[in-house]
């Protein structure tokens, strides 16, 4: 599919040729003196974060919480930052490999694409880069494009006005800086590791800098799935005066990756038999449903700019824009279930209608008798199905913010007002295909699917317009910090369905408050409380009565303490997140006789409540440690566990860097240990039917659970001199067998076994 129109060719050529033209210019002037640099840092706009960090893994400030520069220690919300040093030391194959060291973040149901994650129990599929949404990518974001990651917990109506309530992960890309440096990295390894990376940054003169970042991977993964990914990211930064900067950037991506549908779990897996065992005769790297003729293709072009500066000593301005031209296409094979005499087995009929517990040995009849009979032996013959997804997307973003700063002897104030506009337009076409059932123990042979025609097609438009006001007031010589804000968001959705021959247009306006307080009980001890609200868009289709928005609300409170001259911070916090308008089955439909027509589903709140603990410490110049532990309850309104979310998790990363004057100078070693608790393997909502009829409803349990696991990763590094260095990473060094995620009983993704990869870096 050609996803690019002719009018974008000049833009691509401009971005491609610009670095070549600049490299041909005269040598850069001398860098600014220390005095000049200090002068510039003092006058940084309110929307700009300084380059300094407290320690190797600890940033002092971030802008994602409210677009203005925010001190992390004194914030009324939970904000975490993964620094460039941390990303380099951990060597993530995908960004989620690094995010697991942030409390409350875990990989969700689909580990093989899309960077799907759960933040405080709420699943998020899209990506936010540089404050701009990137909706629904199929494949992983290339980690080498990322300079740092900022994580804001809870709903955030400013950063992500249509995001999930658990929180927002904002990837900050690498941009042109005023320095001369570069590197080329060659990496090889066992799985998804063969990769070439390039990063060249040049200061043309005191007012112009350019940068070119690229990464290409061509490999096969553990699941024997080809992976082709090409990423190209040029940027240029211009500055004038003391504070004015403008950055232009392009991001071009193309990926092709075979769909990984997972494998079926053991037919004996149940809530009382939690196991890593798979279907007899099946291994975790087996292609069960699709081969190399079943790729997912994605193409993306991003053009963005960012201007920030000071209008006066007190007033700063920020203007940013983004355009996305993206498309993906796939013909995806999936499954129904195993057969006995042509009938699917291991379905809902195996859930005890009195207790709600799945039992693979019993087959239950329906109402009113609910008679149990011995279950038939499952066959290795599986039904298969196939569907296609062709989507092209264009997205436009514009953001404009102003910050007014006042500072007195015992107080300071930052007042921010802003406007943002996002418009997303998508053309979509989906189709259904027939494909024969087959024995999953036999070698997979490609069979062309039979096209059953288009099942859904049309045009979808969504937009979010926002105006906001934020105030940050520090009083009593910074002992008390008060924050408050209002965000007025207008949401619009329009779907024109060709297949359903109809149009559905809805809009909704919401006013979201946020507020918080931070009290410094001592110079190194703060107590914080924060409340925030926002909404996730759920555009209804033609004929649907679902609401447009799911409102998210959160309050959180905790304490932060820092020591070791501010190079160590420990945090303990409690959070309570709720999301409205979540649909659950209507139990009245389980009565006998059942109502005709069936009653519509019910709308309710879903909640997640619990504790997060974290430690970020630089013990000395040689040892750095990051650790976290999360425990919470994440259920629907009926108390059913949420698929793919561990209610207990923990992780620790420790890095040793040899002193420059020691005999081990140049050597470094890192060790990461991560733990995931037990997770629901599929979704079972509502109640057991017999219990409803008896007037004592019992919730249905997931039919199986993914066992808890511990994974250990090792990183070794050595710098030979200022130009040459090498890294070696051993993921899952203990070769732990674990289940990384699942959609249902027939689509379980086994975690990658021990994976060794090594890289050689030339710096210049």
URMOPE-V729135 format. One record per residue. RES is the residue in one letter. SS is DSSP state (H for helix, E for strand, C for the rest). OMEGA is omega in degrees with one decimal (* if undefined). Layout:
[[RES/SS/OMEGA] [RES/SS/OMEGA]]
This chain:
[[X/C/177.1] [X/C/-173.9] [X/C/-177.0] [X/C/176.5] [X/C/-173.5] [X/H/-174.0] [X/H/-179.8] [X/H/-178.6] [X/H/178.7] [X/H/178.5] [X/H/179.6] [X/H/179.9] [X/H/178.8] [X/H/-179.6] [X/H/-177.9] [X/H/-174.3] [X/H/-177.0] [X/H/179.3] [X/H/-179.0] [X/H/-179.9] [X/H/-177.7] [X/H/179.3] [X/H/-178.5] [X/C/-178.0] [X/C/-178.8] [X/C/-179.4] [X/C/-178.2] [X/C/175.6] [X/C/-179.9] [X/C/178.0] [X/C/-177.9] [X/C/176.8] [X/C/179.7] [X/H/-179.5] [X/H/178.7] [X/H/179.6] [X/H/179.1] [X/H/180.0] [X/H/-179.3] [X/H/-179.7] [X/H/-179.3] [X/H/-175.4] [X/C/178.0] [X/C/174.7] [X/C/-178.1] [X/C/-177.4] [X/C/-175.8] [X/C/177.6] [X/C/176.5] [X/C/-176.1] [X/C/-175.1] [X/C/172.8] [X/E/179.5] [X/E/179.6] [X/E/-175.1] [X/C/-175.8] [X/C/-172.7] [X/E/175.5] [X/E/-179.9] [X/C/-173.6] [X/E/174.4] [X/E/179.8] [X/C/-172.9] [X/C/-174.7] [X/C/-177.3] [X/C/-179.0] [X/C/176.0] [X/C/179.7] [X/C/-176.5] [X/E/174.5] [X/E/-173.5] [X/C/-177.6] [X/C/-175.6] [X/C/-178.2] [X/C/176.5] [X/C/174.6] [X/C/-179.4] [X/C/179.9] [X/E/178.2] [X/E/178.7] [X/E/169.8] [X/E/-173.5] [X/C/176.3] [X/H/179.9] [X/H/180.0] [X/H/179.3] [X/H/178.9] [X/H/-176.4] [X/H/-177.9] [X/H/176.3] [X/C/-174.1] [X/C/172.0] [X/C/170.7] [X/C/-171.1] [X/C/179.6] [X/H/175.6] [X/H/176.5] [X/H/-176.6] [X/H/179.4] [X/C/177.5] [X/C/174.0] [X/C/-178.1] [X/C/176.1] [X/C/179.5] [X/E/-179.5] [X/E/173.7] [X/E/-175.2] [X/C/-165.2] [X/C/-170.9] [X/C/-175.4] [X/C/-170.0] [X/C/178.4] [X/C/173.3] [X/C/-178.8] [X/C/178.9] [X/C/-177.1] [X/E/173.3] [X/E/177.0] [X/E/-173.6] [X/C/173.6] [X/C/-176.9] [X/E/-174.9] [X/E/174.8] [X/E/-175.8] [X/C/-175.9] [X/C/179.3] [X/E/173.7] [X/E/176.6] [X/E/180.0] [X/C/177.8] [X/C/179.6] [X/E/-178.2] [X/E/173.6] [X/E/-168.1] [X/C/165.8] [X/C/175.5] [X/C/178.0] [X/C/-167.3] [X/C/-177.0] [X/C/170.8] [X/C/-179.6] [X/C/-176.6] [X/H/-175.0] [X/H/177.6] [X/H/-169.5] [X/E/175.1] [X/E/178.8] [X/E/179.4] [X/E/177.6] [X/E/-176.4] [X/E/178.2] [X/E/-177.9] [X/E/177.6] [X/C/177.4] [X/C/-178.4] [X/C/-174.1] [X/C/-179.8] [X/C/-178.9] [X/C/-173.6] [X/C/-173.2] [X/C/177.3] [X/C/-177.1] [X/C/179.0] [X/C/-172.4] [X/C/-178.2] [X/C/-179.6] [X/E/-176.4] [X/E/175.1] [X/E/-178.3] [X/E/178.9] [X/E/180.0] [X/E/-173.9] [X/E/175.7] [X/C/-178.1] [X/C/-178.8] [X/C/179.7] [X/C/-177.2] [X/C/179.1] [X/C/175.5] [X/C/177.4] [X/E/177.5] [X/E/177.6] [X/E/171.6] [X/E/-176.9] [X/E/172.4] [X/E/-178.4] [X/E/175.8] [X/E/179.6] [X/E/-174.1] [X/C/-172.8] [X/C/176.0] [X/C/-173.0] [X/C/-175.2] [X/C/-163.8] [X/E/173.4] [X/E/-178.5] [X/E/-176.7] [X/E/177.2] [X/E/-179.7] [X/E/178.0] [X/E/-179.0] [X/E/171.6] [X/E/-176.9] [X/E/172.4] [X/E/-174.1] [X/C/-176.3] [X/C/-175.2] [X/E/173.9] [X/E/179.0] [X/E/-179.9] [X/E/175.8] [X/E/178.8] [X/E/179.0] [X/E/177.2] [X/E/178.2] [X/E/177.6] [X/E/178.2] [X/E/-170.2] [X/E/171.5] [X/E/-178.6] [X/C/178.9] [X/C/-178.1] [X/C/179.9] [X/C/-179.3] [X/C/178.1] [X/E/-179.9] [X/E/177.3] [X/E/-178.4] [X/E/-179.0] [X/E/-174.9] [X/E/-174.9] [X/E/-173.1] [X/E/174.5] [X/E/175.9] [X/E/176.7] [X/E/178.4] [X/E/178.4] [X/E/176.0] [X/E/177.4] [X/E/-173.0] [X/C/-178.7] [X/C/-171.1] [X/C/-172.6] [X/E/176.3] [X/E/175.9] [X/E/178.1] [X/E/173.5] [X/E/-173.7] [X/E/171.9] [X/E/178.2] [X/E/-177.2] [X/E/-174.3] [X/E/174.8] [X/E/-178.8] [X/E/174.3] [X/E/-174.8] [X/E/178.7] [X/E/178.3] [X/C/176.4] [X/C/-176.5] [X/C/-177.8] [X/C/-178.2] [X/E/179.3] [X/C/175.5] [X/E/176.4] [X/C/178.0] [X/C/-179.8] [X/C/178.8] [X/C/-177.9] [X/E/177.1] [X/C/179.1] [X/C/178.2] [X/E/-178.7] [X/C/-169.9] [X/C/171.6] [X/C/-177.1] [X/C/179.5] [X/E/175.5] [X/C/-178.0] [X/C/179.1] [X/C/-177.5] [X/C/174.7] [X/C/-173.5] [X/C/-178.8] [X/C/-175.7] [X/C/170.3] [X/C/-175.1] [X/C/-170.1] [X/C/-173.7] [X/C/178.0] [X/C/-175.1] [X/C/177.1] [X/C/-174.3] [X/C/-175.3] [X/E/166.8] [X/E/-179.9] [X/E/178.2] [X/E/178.8] [X/E/-179.6] [X/E/173.8] [X/E/178.1] [X/E/173.6] [X/E/-177.6] [X/E/176.6] [X/E/177.2] [X/E/174.4] [X/E/172.6] [X/E/180.0] [X/E/177.6] [X/E/172.7] [X/C/175.4] [X/C/179.7] [X/C/-176.3] [X/C/-172.7] [X/E/177.4] [X/E/179.6] [X/E/176.1] [X/E/175.1] [X/E/-178.2] [X/E/178.0] [X/E/-174.6] [X/E/172.7] [X/E/-179.0] [X/E/170.5] [X/E/-168.2] [X/E/174.7] [X/E/174.1] [X/E/177.5] [X/E/-179.0] [X/E/164.3] [X/E/-167.6] [X/E/176.0] [X/E/175.0] [X/E/-173.3] [X/E/171.8] [X/E/174.4] [X/E/177.9] [X/E/-176.3] [X/E/161.9] [X/E/-176.3] [X/C/177.1] [X/C/-178.3] [X/E/178.1] [X/E/176.9] [X/C/-176.2] [X/C/179.6] [X/C/-177.1] [X/H/180.0] [X/H/178.8] [X/H/176.5] [X/E/-179.0] [X/C/-175.5] [X/C/178.4] [X/C/-175.3] [X/C/-178.0] [X/C/-176.9] [X/C/178.2] [X/E/178.8] [X/C/-175.6] [X/C/-179.1] [X/C/-175.6] [X/E/175.7] [X/E/-173.1] [X/E/173.0] [X/C/-175.7] [X/C/179.7] [X/C/4.5] [X/C/-171.5] [X/C/-178.9] [X/C/-177.8] [X/C/179.5] [X/E/174.4] [X/E/177.9] [X/E/-178.3] [X/C/175.2] [X/C/178.0] [X/C/-179.3] [X/C/177.8] [X/C/174.3] [X/C/177.4] [X/E/-177.3] [X/E/167.6] [X/E/174.0] [X/E/174.5] [X/E/-178.1] [X/E/176.0] [X/E/-179.8] [X/E/179.5] [X/E/177.0] [X/E/-176.0] [X/E/170.4] [X/E/-173.8] [X/E/169.6] [X/E/-178.0] [X/E/-179.8] [X/E/178.4] [X/E/172.7] [X/E/-179.6] [X/E/178.5] [X/E/-175.2] [X/E/176.4] [X/E/179.5] [X/E/179.3] [X/E/-174.2] [X/E/174.1] [X/E/179.0] [X/E/176.4] [X/C/-177.1] [X/C/-176.9] [X/C/179.4] [X/C/170.3] [X/E/-176.1] [X/E/171.7] [X/E/178.5] [X/E/-175.8] [X/E/171.9] [X/E/-177.1] [X/E/178.8] [X/E/173.6] [X/E/-179.9] [X/E/177.8] [X/E/174.8] [X/E/-178.5] [X/E/178.8] [X/E/-177.3] [X/E/168.5] [X/E/-175.1] [X/E/175.7] [X/E/179.0] [X/E/178.3] [X/E/176.3] [X/E/-179.3] [X/E/173.9] [X/E/178.5] [X/E/-173.9] [X/E/169.9] [X/E/179.7] [X/E/178.7] [X/E/-173.6] [X/C/175.8] [X/C/177.6] [X/C/174.5] [X/C/-177.8] [X/C/178.7] [X/C/-178.1] [X/C/174.9] [X/C/-179.3] [X/C/-180.0] [X/C/177.3] [X/E/-176.4] [X/E/177.8] [X/E/176.9] [X/E/-178.4] [X/E/179.2] [X/E/-178.2] [X/E/-179.8] [X/E/178.8] [X/E/179.0] [X/E/-178.6] [X/E/177.3] [X/E/173.7] [X/E/177.0] [X/E/175.4] [X/E/175.8] [X/E/-171.4] [X/E/167.6] [X/E/-175.1] [X/E/175.3] [X/E/179.3] [X/E/176.2] [X/E/173.9] [X/E/-174.7] [X/E/177.6] [X/E/-176.7] [X/E/178.1] [X/C/178.9] [X/C/177.3] [X/C/177.8] [X/C/179.3] [X/E/179.3] [X/E/-179.3] [X/E/176.5] [X/E/177.0] [X/E/-179.3] [X/E/174.8] [X/E/177.1] [X/E/177.9] [X/E/-174.3] [X/E/176.5] [X/E/-177.5] [X/E/177.9] [X/E/177.8] [X/E/176.6] [X/E/177.2] [X/E/174.8] [X/E/-175.2] [X/E/176.1] [X/C/-176.5] [X/C/179.6] [X/C/174.8] [X/C/-179.6] [X/E/-179.9] [X/E/176.6] [X/E/179.7] [X/E/179.9] [X/E/175.0] [X/E/-178.2] [X/E/178.3] [X/E/-179.3] [X/E/174.8] [X/E/-174.7] [X/E/174.5] [X/E/169.6] [X/E/-179.8] [X/E/-179.3] [X/E/177.9] [X/E/175.7] [X/E/178.4] [X/E/176.2] [X/E/177.8] [X/E/174.6] [X/E/-177.9] [X/C/-175.5] [X/C/-178.1] [X/E/177.3] [X/E/172.0] [X/E/-175.1] [X/E/173.4] [X/E/178.7] [X/E/176.0] [X/E/179.7] [X/E/-179.2] [X/E/174.0] [X/E/-178.6] [X/E/171.7] [X/E/179.2] [X/E/176.7] [X/C/-171.5] [X/C/-179.5] [X/C/178.0] [X/C/177.1] [X/C/-179.0] [X/C/-178.5] [X/C/176.2] [X/C/-179.8] [X/C/178.0] [X/C/-178.7] [X/C/-171.6] [X/E/167.9] [X/E/-174.1] [X/E/177.5] [X/E/178.5] [X/E/178.9] [X/E/162.3] [X/E/179.3] [X/E/179.5] [X/E/-179.7] [X/E/179.3] [X/E/173.9] [X/E/178.9] [X/E/178.6] [X/E/-176.9] [X/E/-176.1] [X/C/179.0] [X/C/177.0] [X/C/-179.3] [X/C/175.4] [X/E/178.5] [X/E/175.3] [X/E/-176.9] [X/E/172.1] [X/E/-176.2] [X/E/176.4] [X/E/179.4] [X/E/177.6] [X/E/-176.5] [X/E/177.4] [X/E/176.9] [X/E/-177.4] [X/E/174.2] [X/E/174.3] [X/E/-175.6] [X/E/174.5] [X/E/-179.3] [X/C/176.8] [X/C/-177.0] [X/H/179.7] [X/H/177.9] [X/H/179.9] [X/H/179.0] [X/C/178.4] [X/C/-4.9] [X/C/-177.9] [X/C/178.7] [X/C/178.6] [X/C/-6.4] [X/C/178.8] [X/C/178.6] [X/C/179.4] [X/C/177.9] [X/C/179.9] [X/E/176.3] [X/E/-175.9] [X/E/175.9] [X/E/172.0] [X/E/-174.2] [X/E/171.3] [X/E/-177.7] [X/E/177.3] [X/E/-173.6] [X/E/172.9] [X/E/177.7] [X/E/-179.8] [X/E/176.5] [X/E/173.9] [X/E/-169.1] [X/E/166.4] [X/E/-174.9] [X/C/174.6] [X/C/-178.0] [X/C/-174.5] [X/C/-170.8] [X/E/174.8] [X/E/-176.8] [X/E/169.1] [X/E/-179.4] [X/E/176.8] [X/E/174.7] [X/E/179.9] [X/E/172.7] [X/E/-178.4] [X/E/176.8] [X/E/-172.6] [X/E/-173.1] [X/E/170.3] [X/C/-173.7] [X/C/179.9] [X/C/-179.6] [X/C/179.6] [X/C/176.9] [X/E/179.9] [X/C/-178.3] [X/E/169.5] [X/C/-176.8] [X/C/175.4] [X/C/-179.6] [X/C/172.8] [X/E/177.9] [X/E/179.7] [X/E/177.1] [X/E/175.3] [X/E/175.3] [X/E/178.7] [X/E/-178.1] [X/E/175.2] [X/E/175.6] [X/E/-176.3] [X/C/178.5] [X/C/-176.4] [X/C/-178.6] [X/C/-179.6] [X/C/178.7] [X/C/179.3] [X/C/-176.4] [X/C/-178.5] [X/C/-176.8] [X/E/174.9] [X/E/178.7] [X/E/177.9] [X/E/179.3] [X/E/178.1] [X/E/177.1] [X/E/179.8] [X/E/-179.3] [X/E/173.4] [X/E/177.8] [X/C/179.9] [X/C/-178.6] [X/E/174.1] [X/E/-176.8] [X/C/177.3] [X/C/-178.6] [X/C/172.6] [X/C/-177.9] [X/C/177.8] [X/C/-170.9] [X/E/173.0] [X/C/-168.8] [X/H/-177.7] [X/H/179.8] [X/H/177.4] [X/H/179.4] [X/H/179.7] [X/C/178.6] [X/C/178.8] [X/C/-173.6] [X/C/175.2] [X/C/-177.5] [X/E/173.9] [X/C/178.5] [X/C/169.8] [X/C/-177.1] [X/C/176.1] [X/C/179.2] [X/E/172.2] [X/E/-176.4] [X/C/172.5] [X/C/179.6] [X/E/173.9] [X/E/178.1] [X/E/-179.3] [X/E/178.8] [X/E/-178.9] [X/E/175.3] [X/E/176.7] [X/E/179.7] [X/E/176.0] [X/E/175.5] [X/E/-178.8] [X/C/178.6] [X/C/-175.6] [X/C/-176.5] [X/C/-171.5] [X/E/175.6] [X/E/-179.3] [X/E/176.3] [X/E/170.8] [X/E/-179.9] [X/E/174.5] [X/E/178.0] [X/E/-179.2] [X/C/-173.0] [X/C/179.4] [X/C/177.9] [X/C/-179.9] [X/C/172.9] [X/C/-179.0] [X/C/178.4] [X/E/-173.0] [X/E/-178.4] [X/E/179.7] [X/E/170.2] [X/E/180.0] [X/E/-176.5] [X/C/-175.3] [X/C/-178.3] [X/E/-179.8] [X/E/-179.1] [X/E/179.4] [X/E/178.1] [X/C/-179.0] [X/C/178.2] [X/C/-179.0] [X/C/-175.9] [X/E/-177.5] [X/E/175.7] [X/E/-177.2] [X/E/-179.0] [X/E/175.8] [X/E/-175.5] [X/E/171.3] [X/E/-178.8] [X/E/-179.7] [X/C/*]]
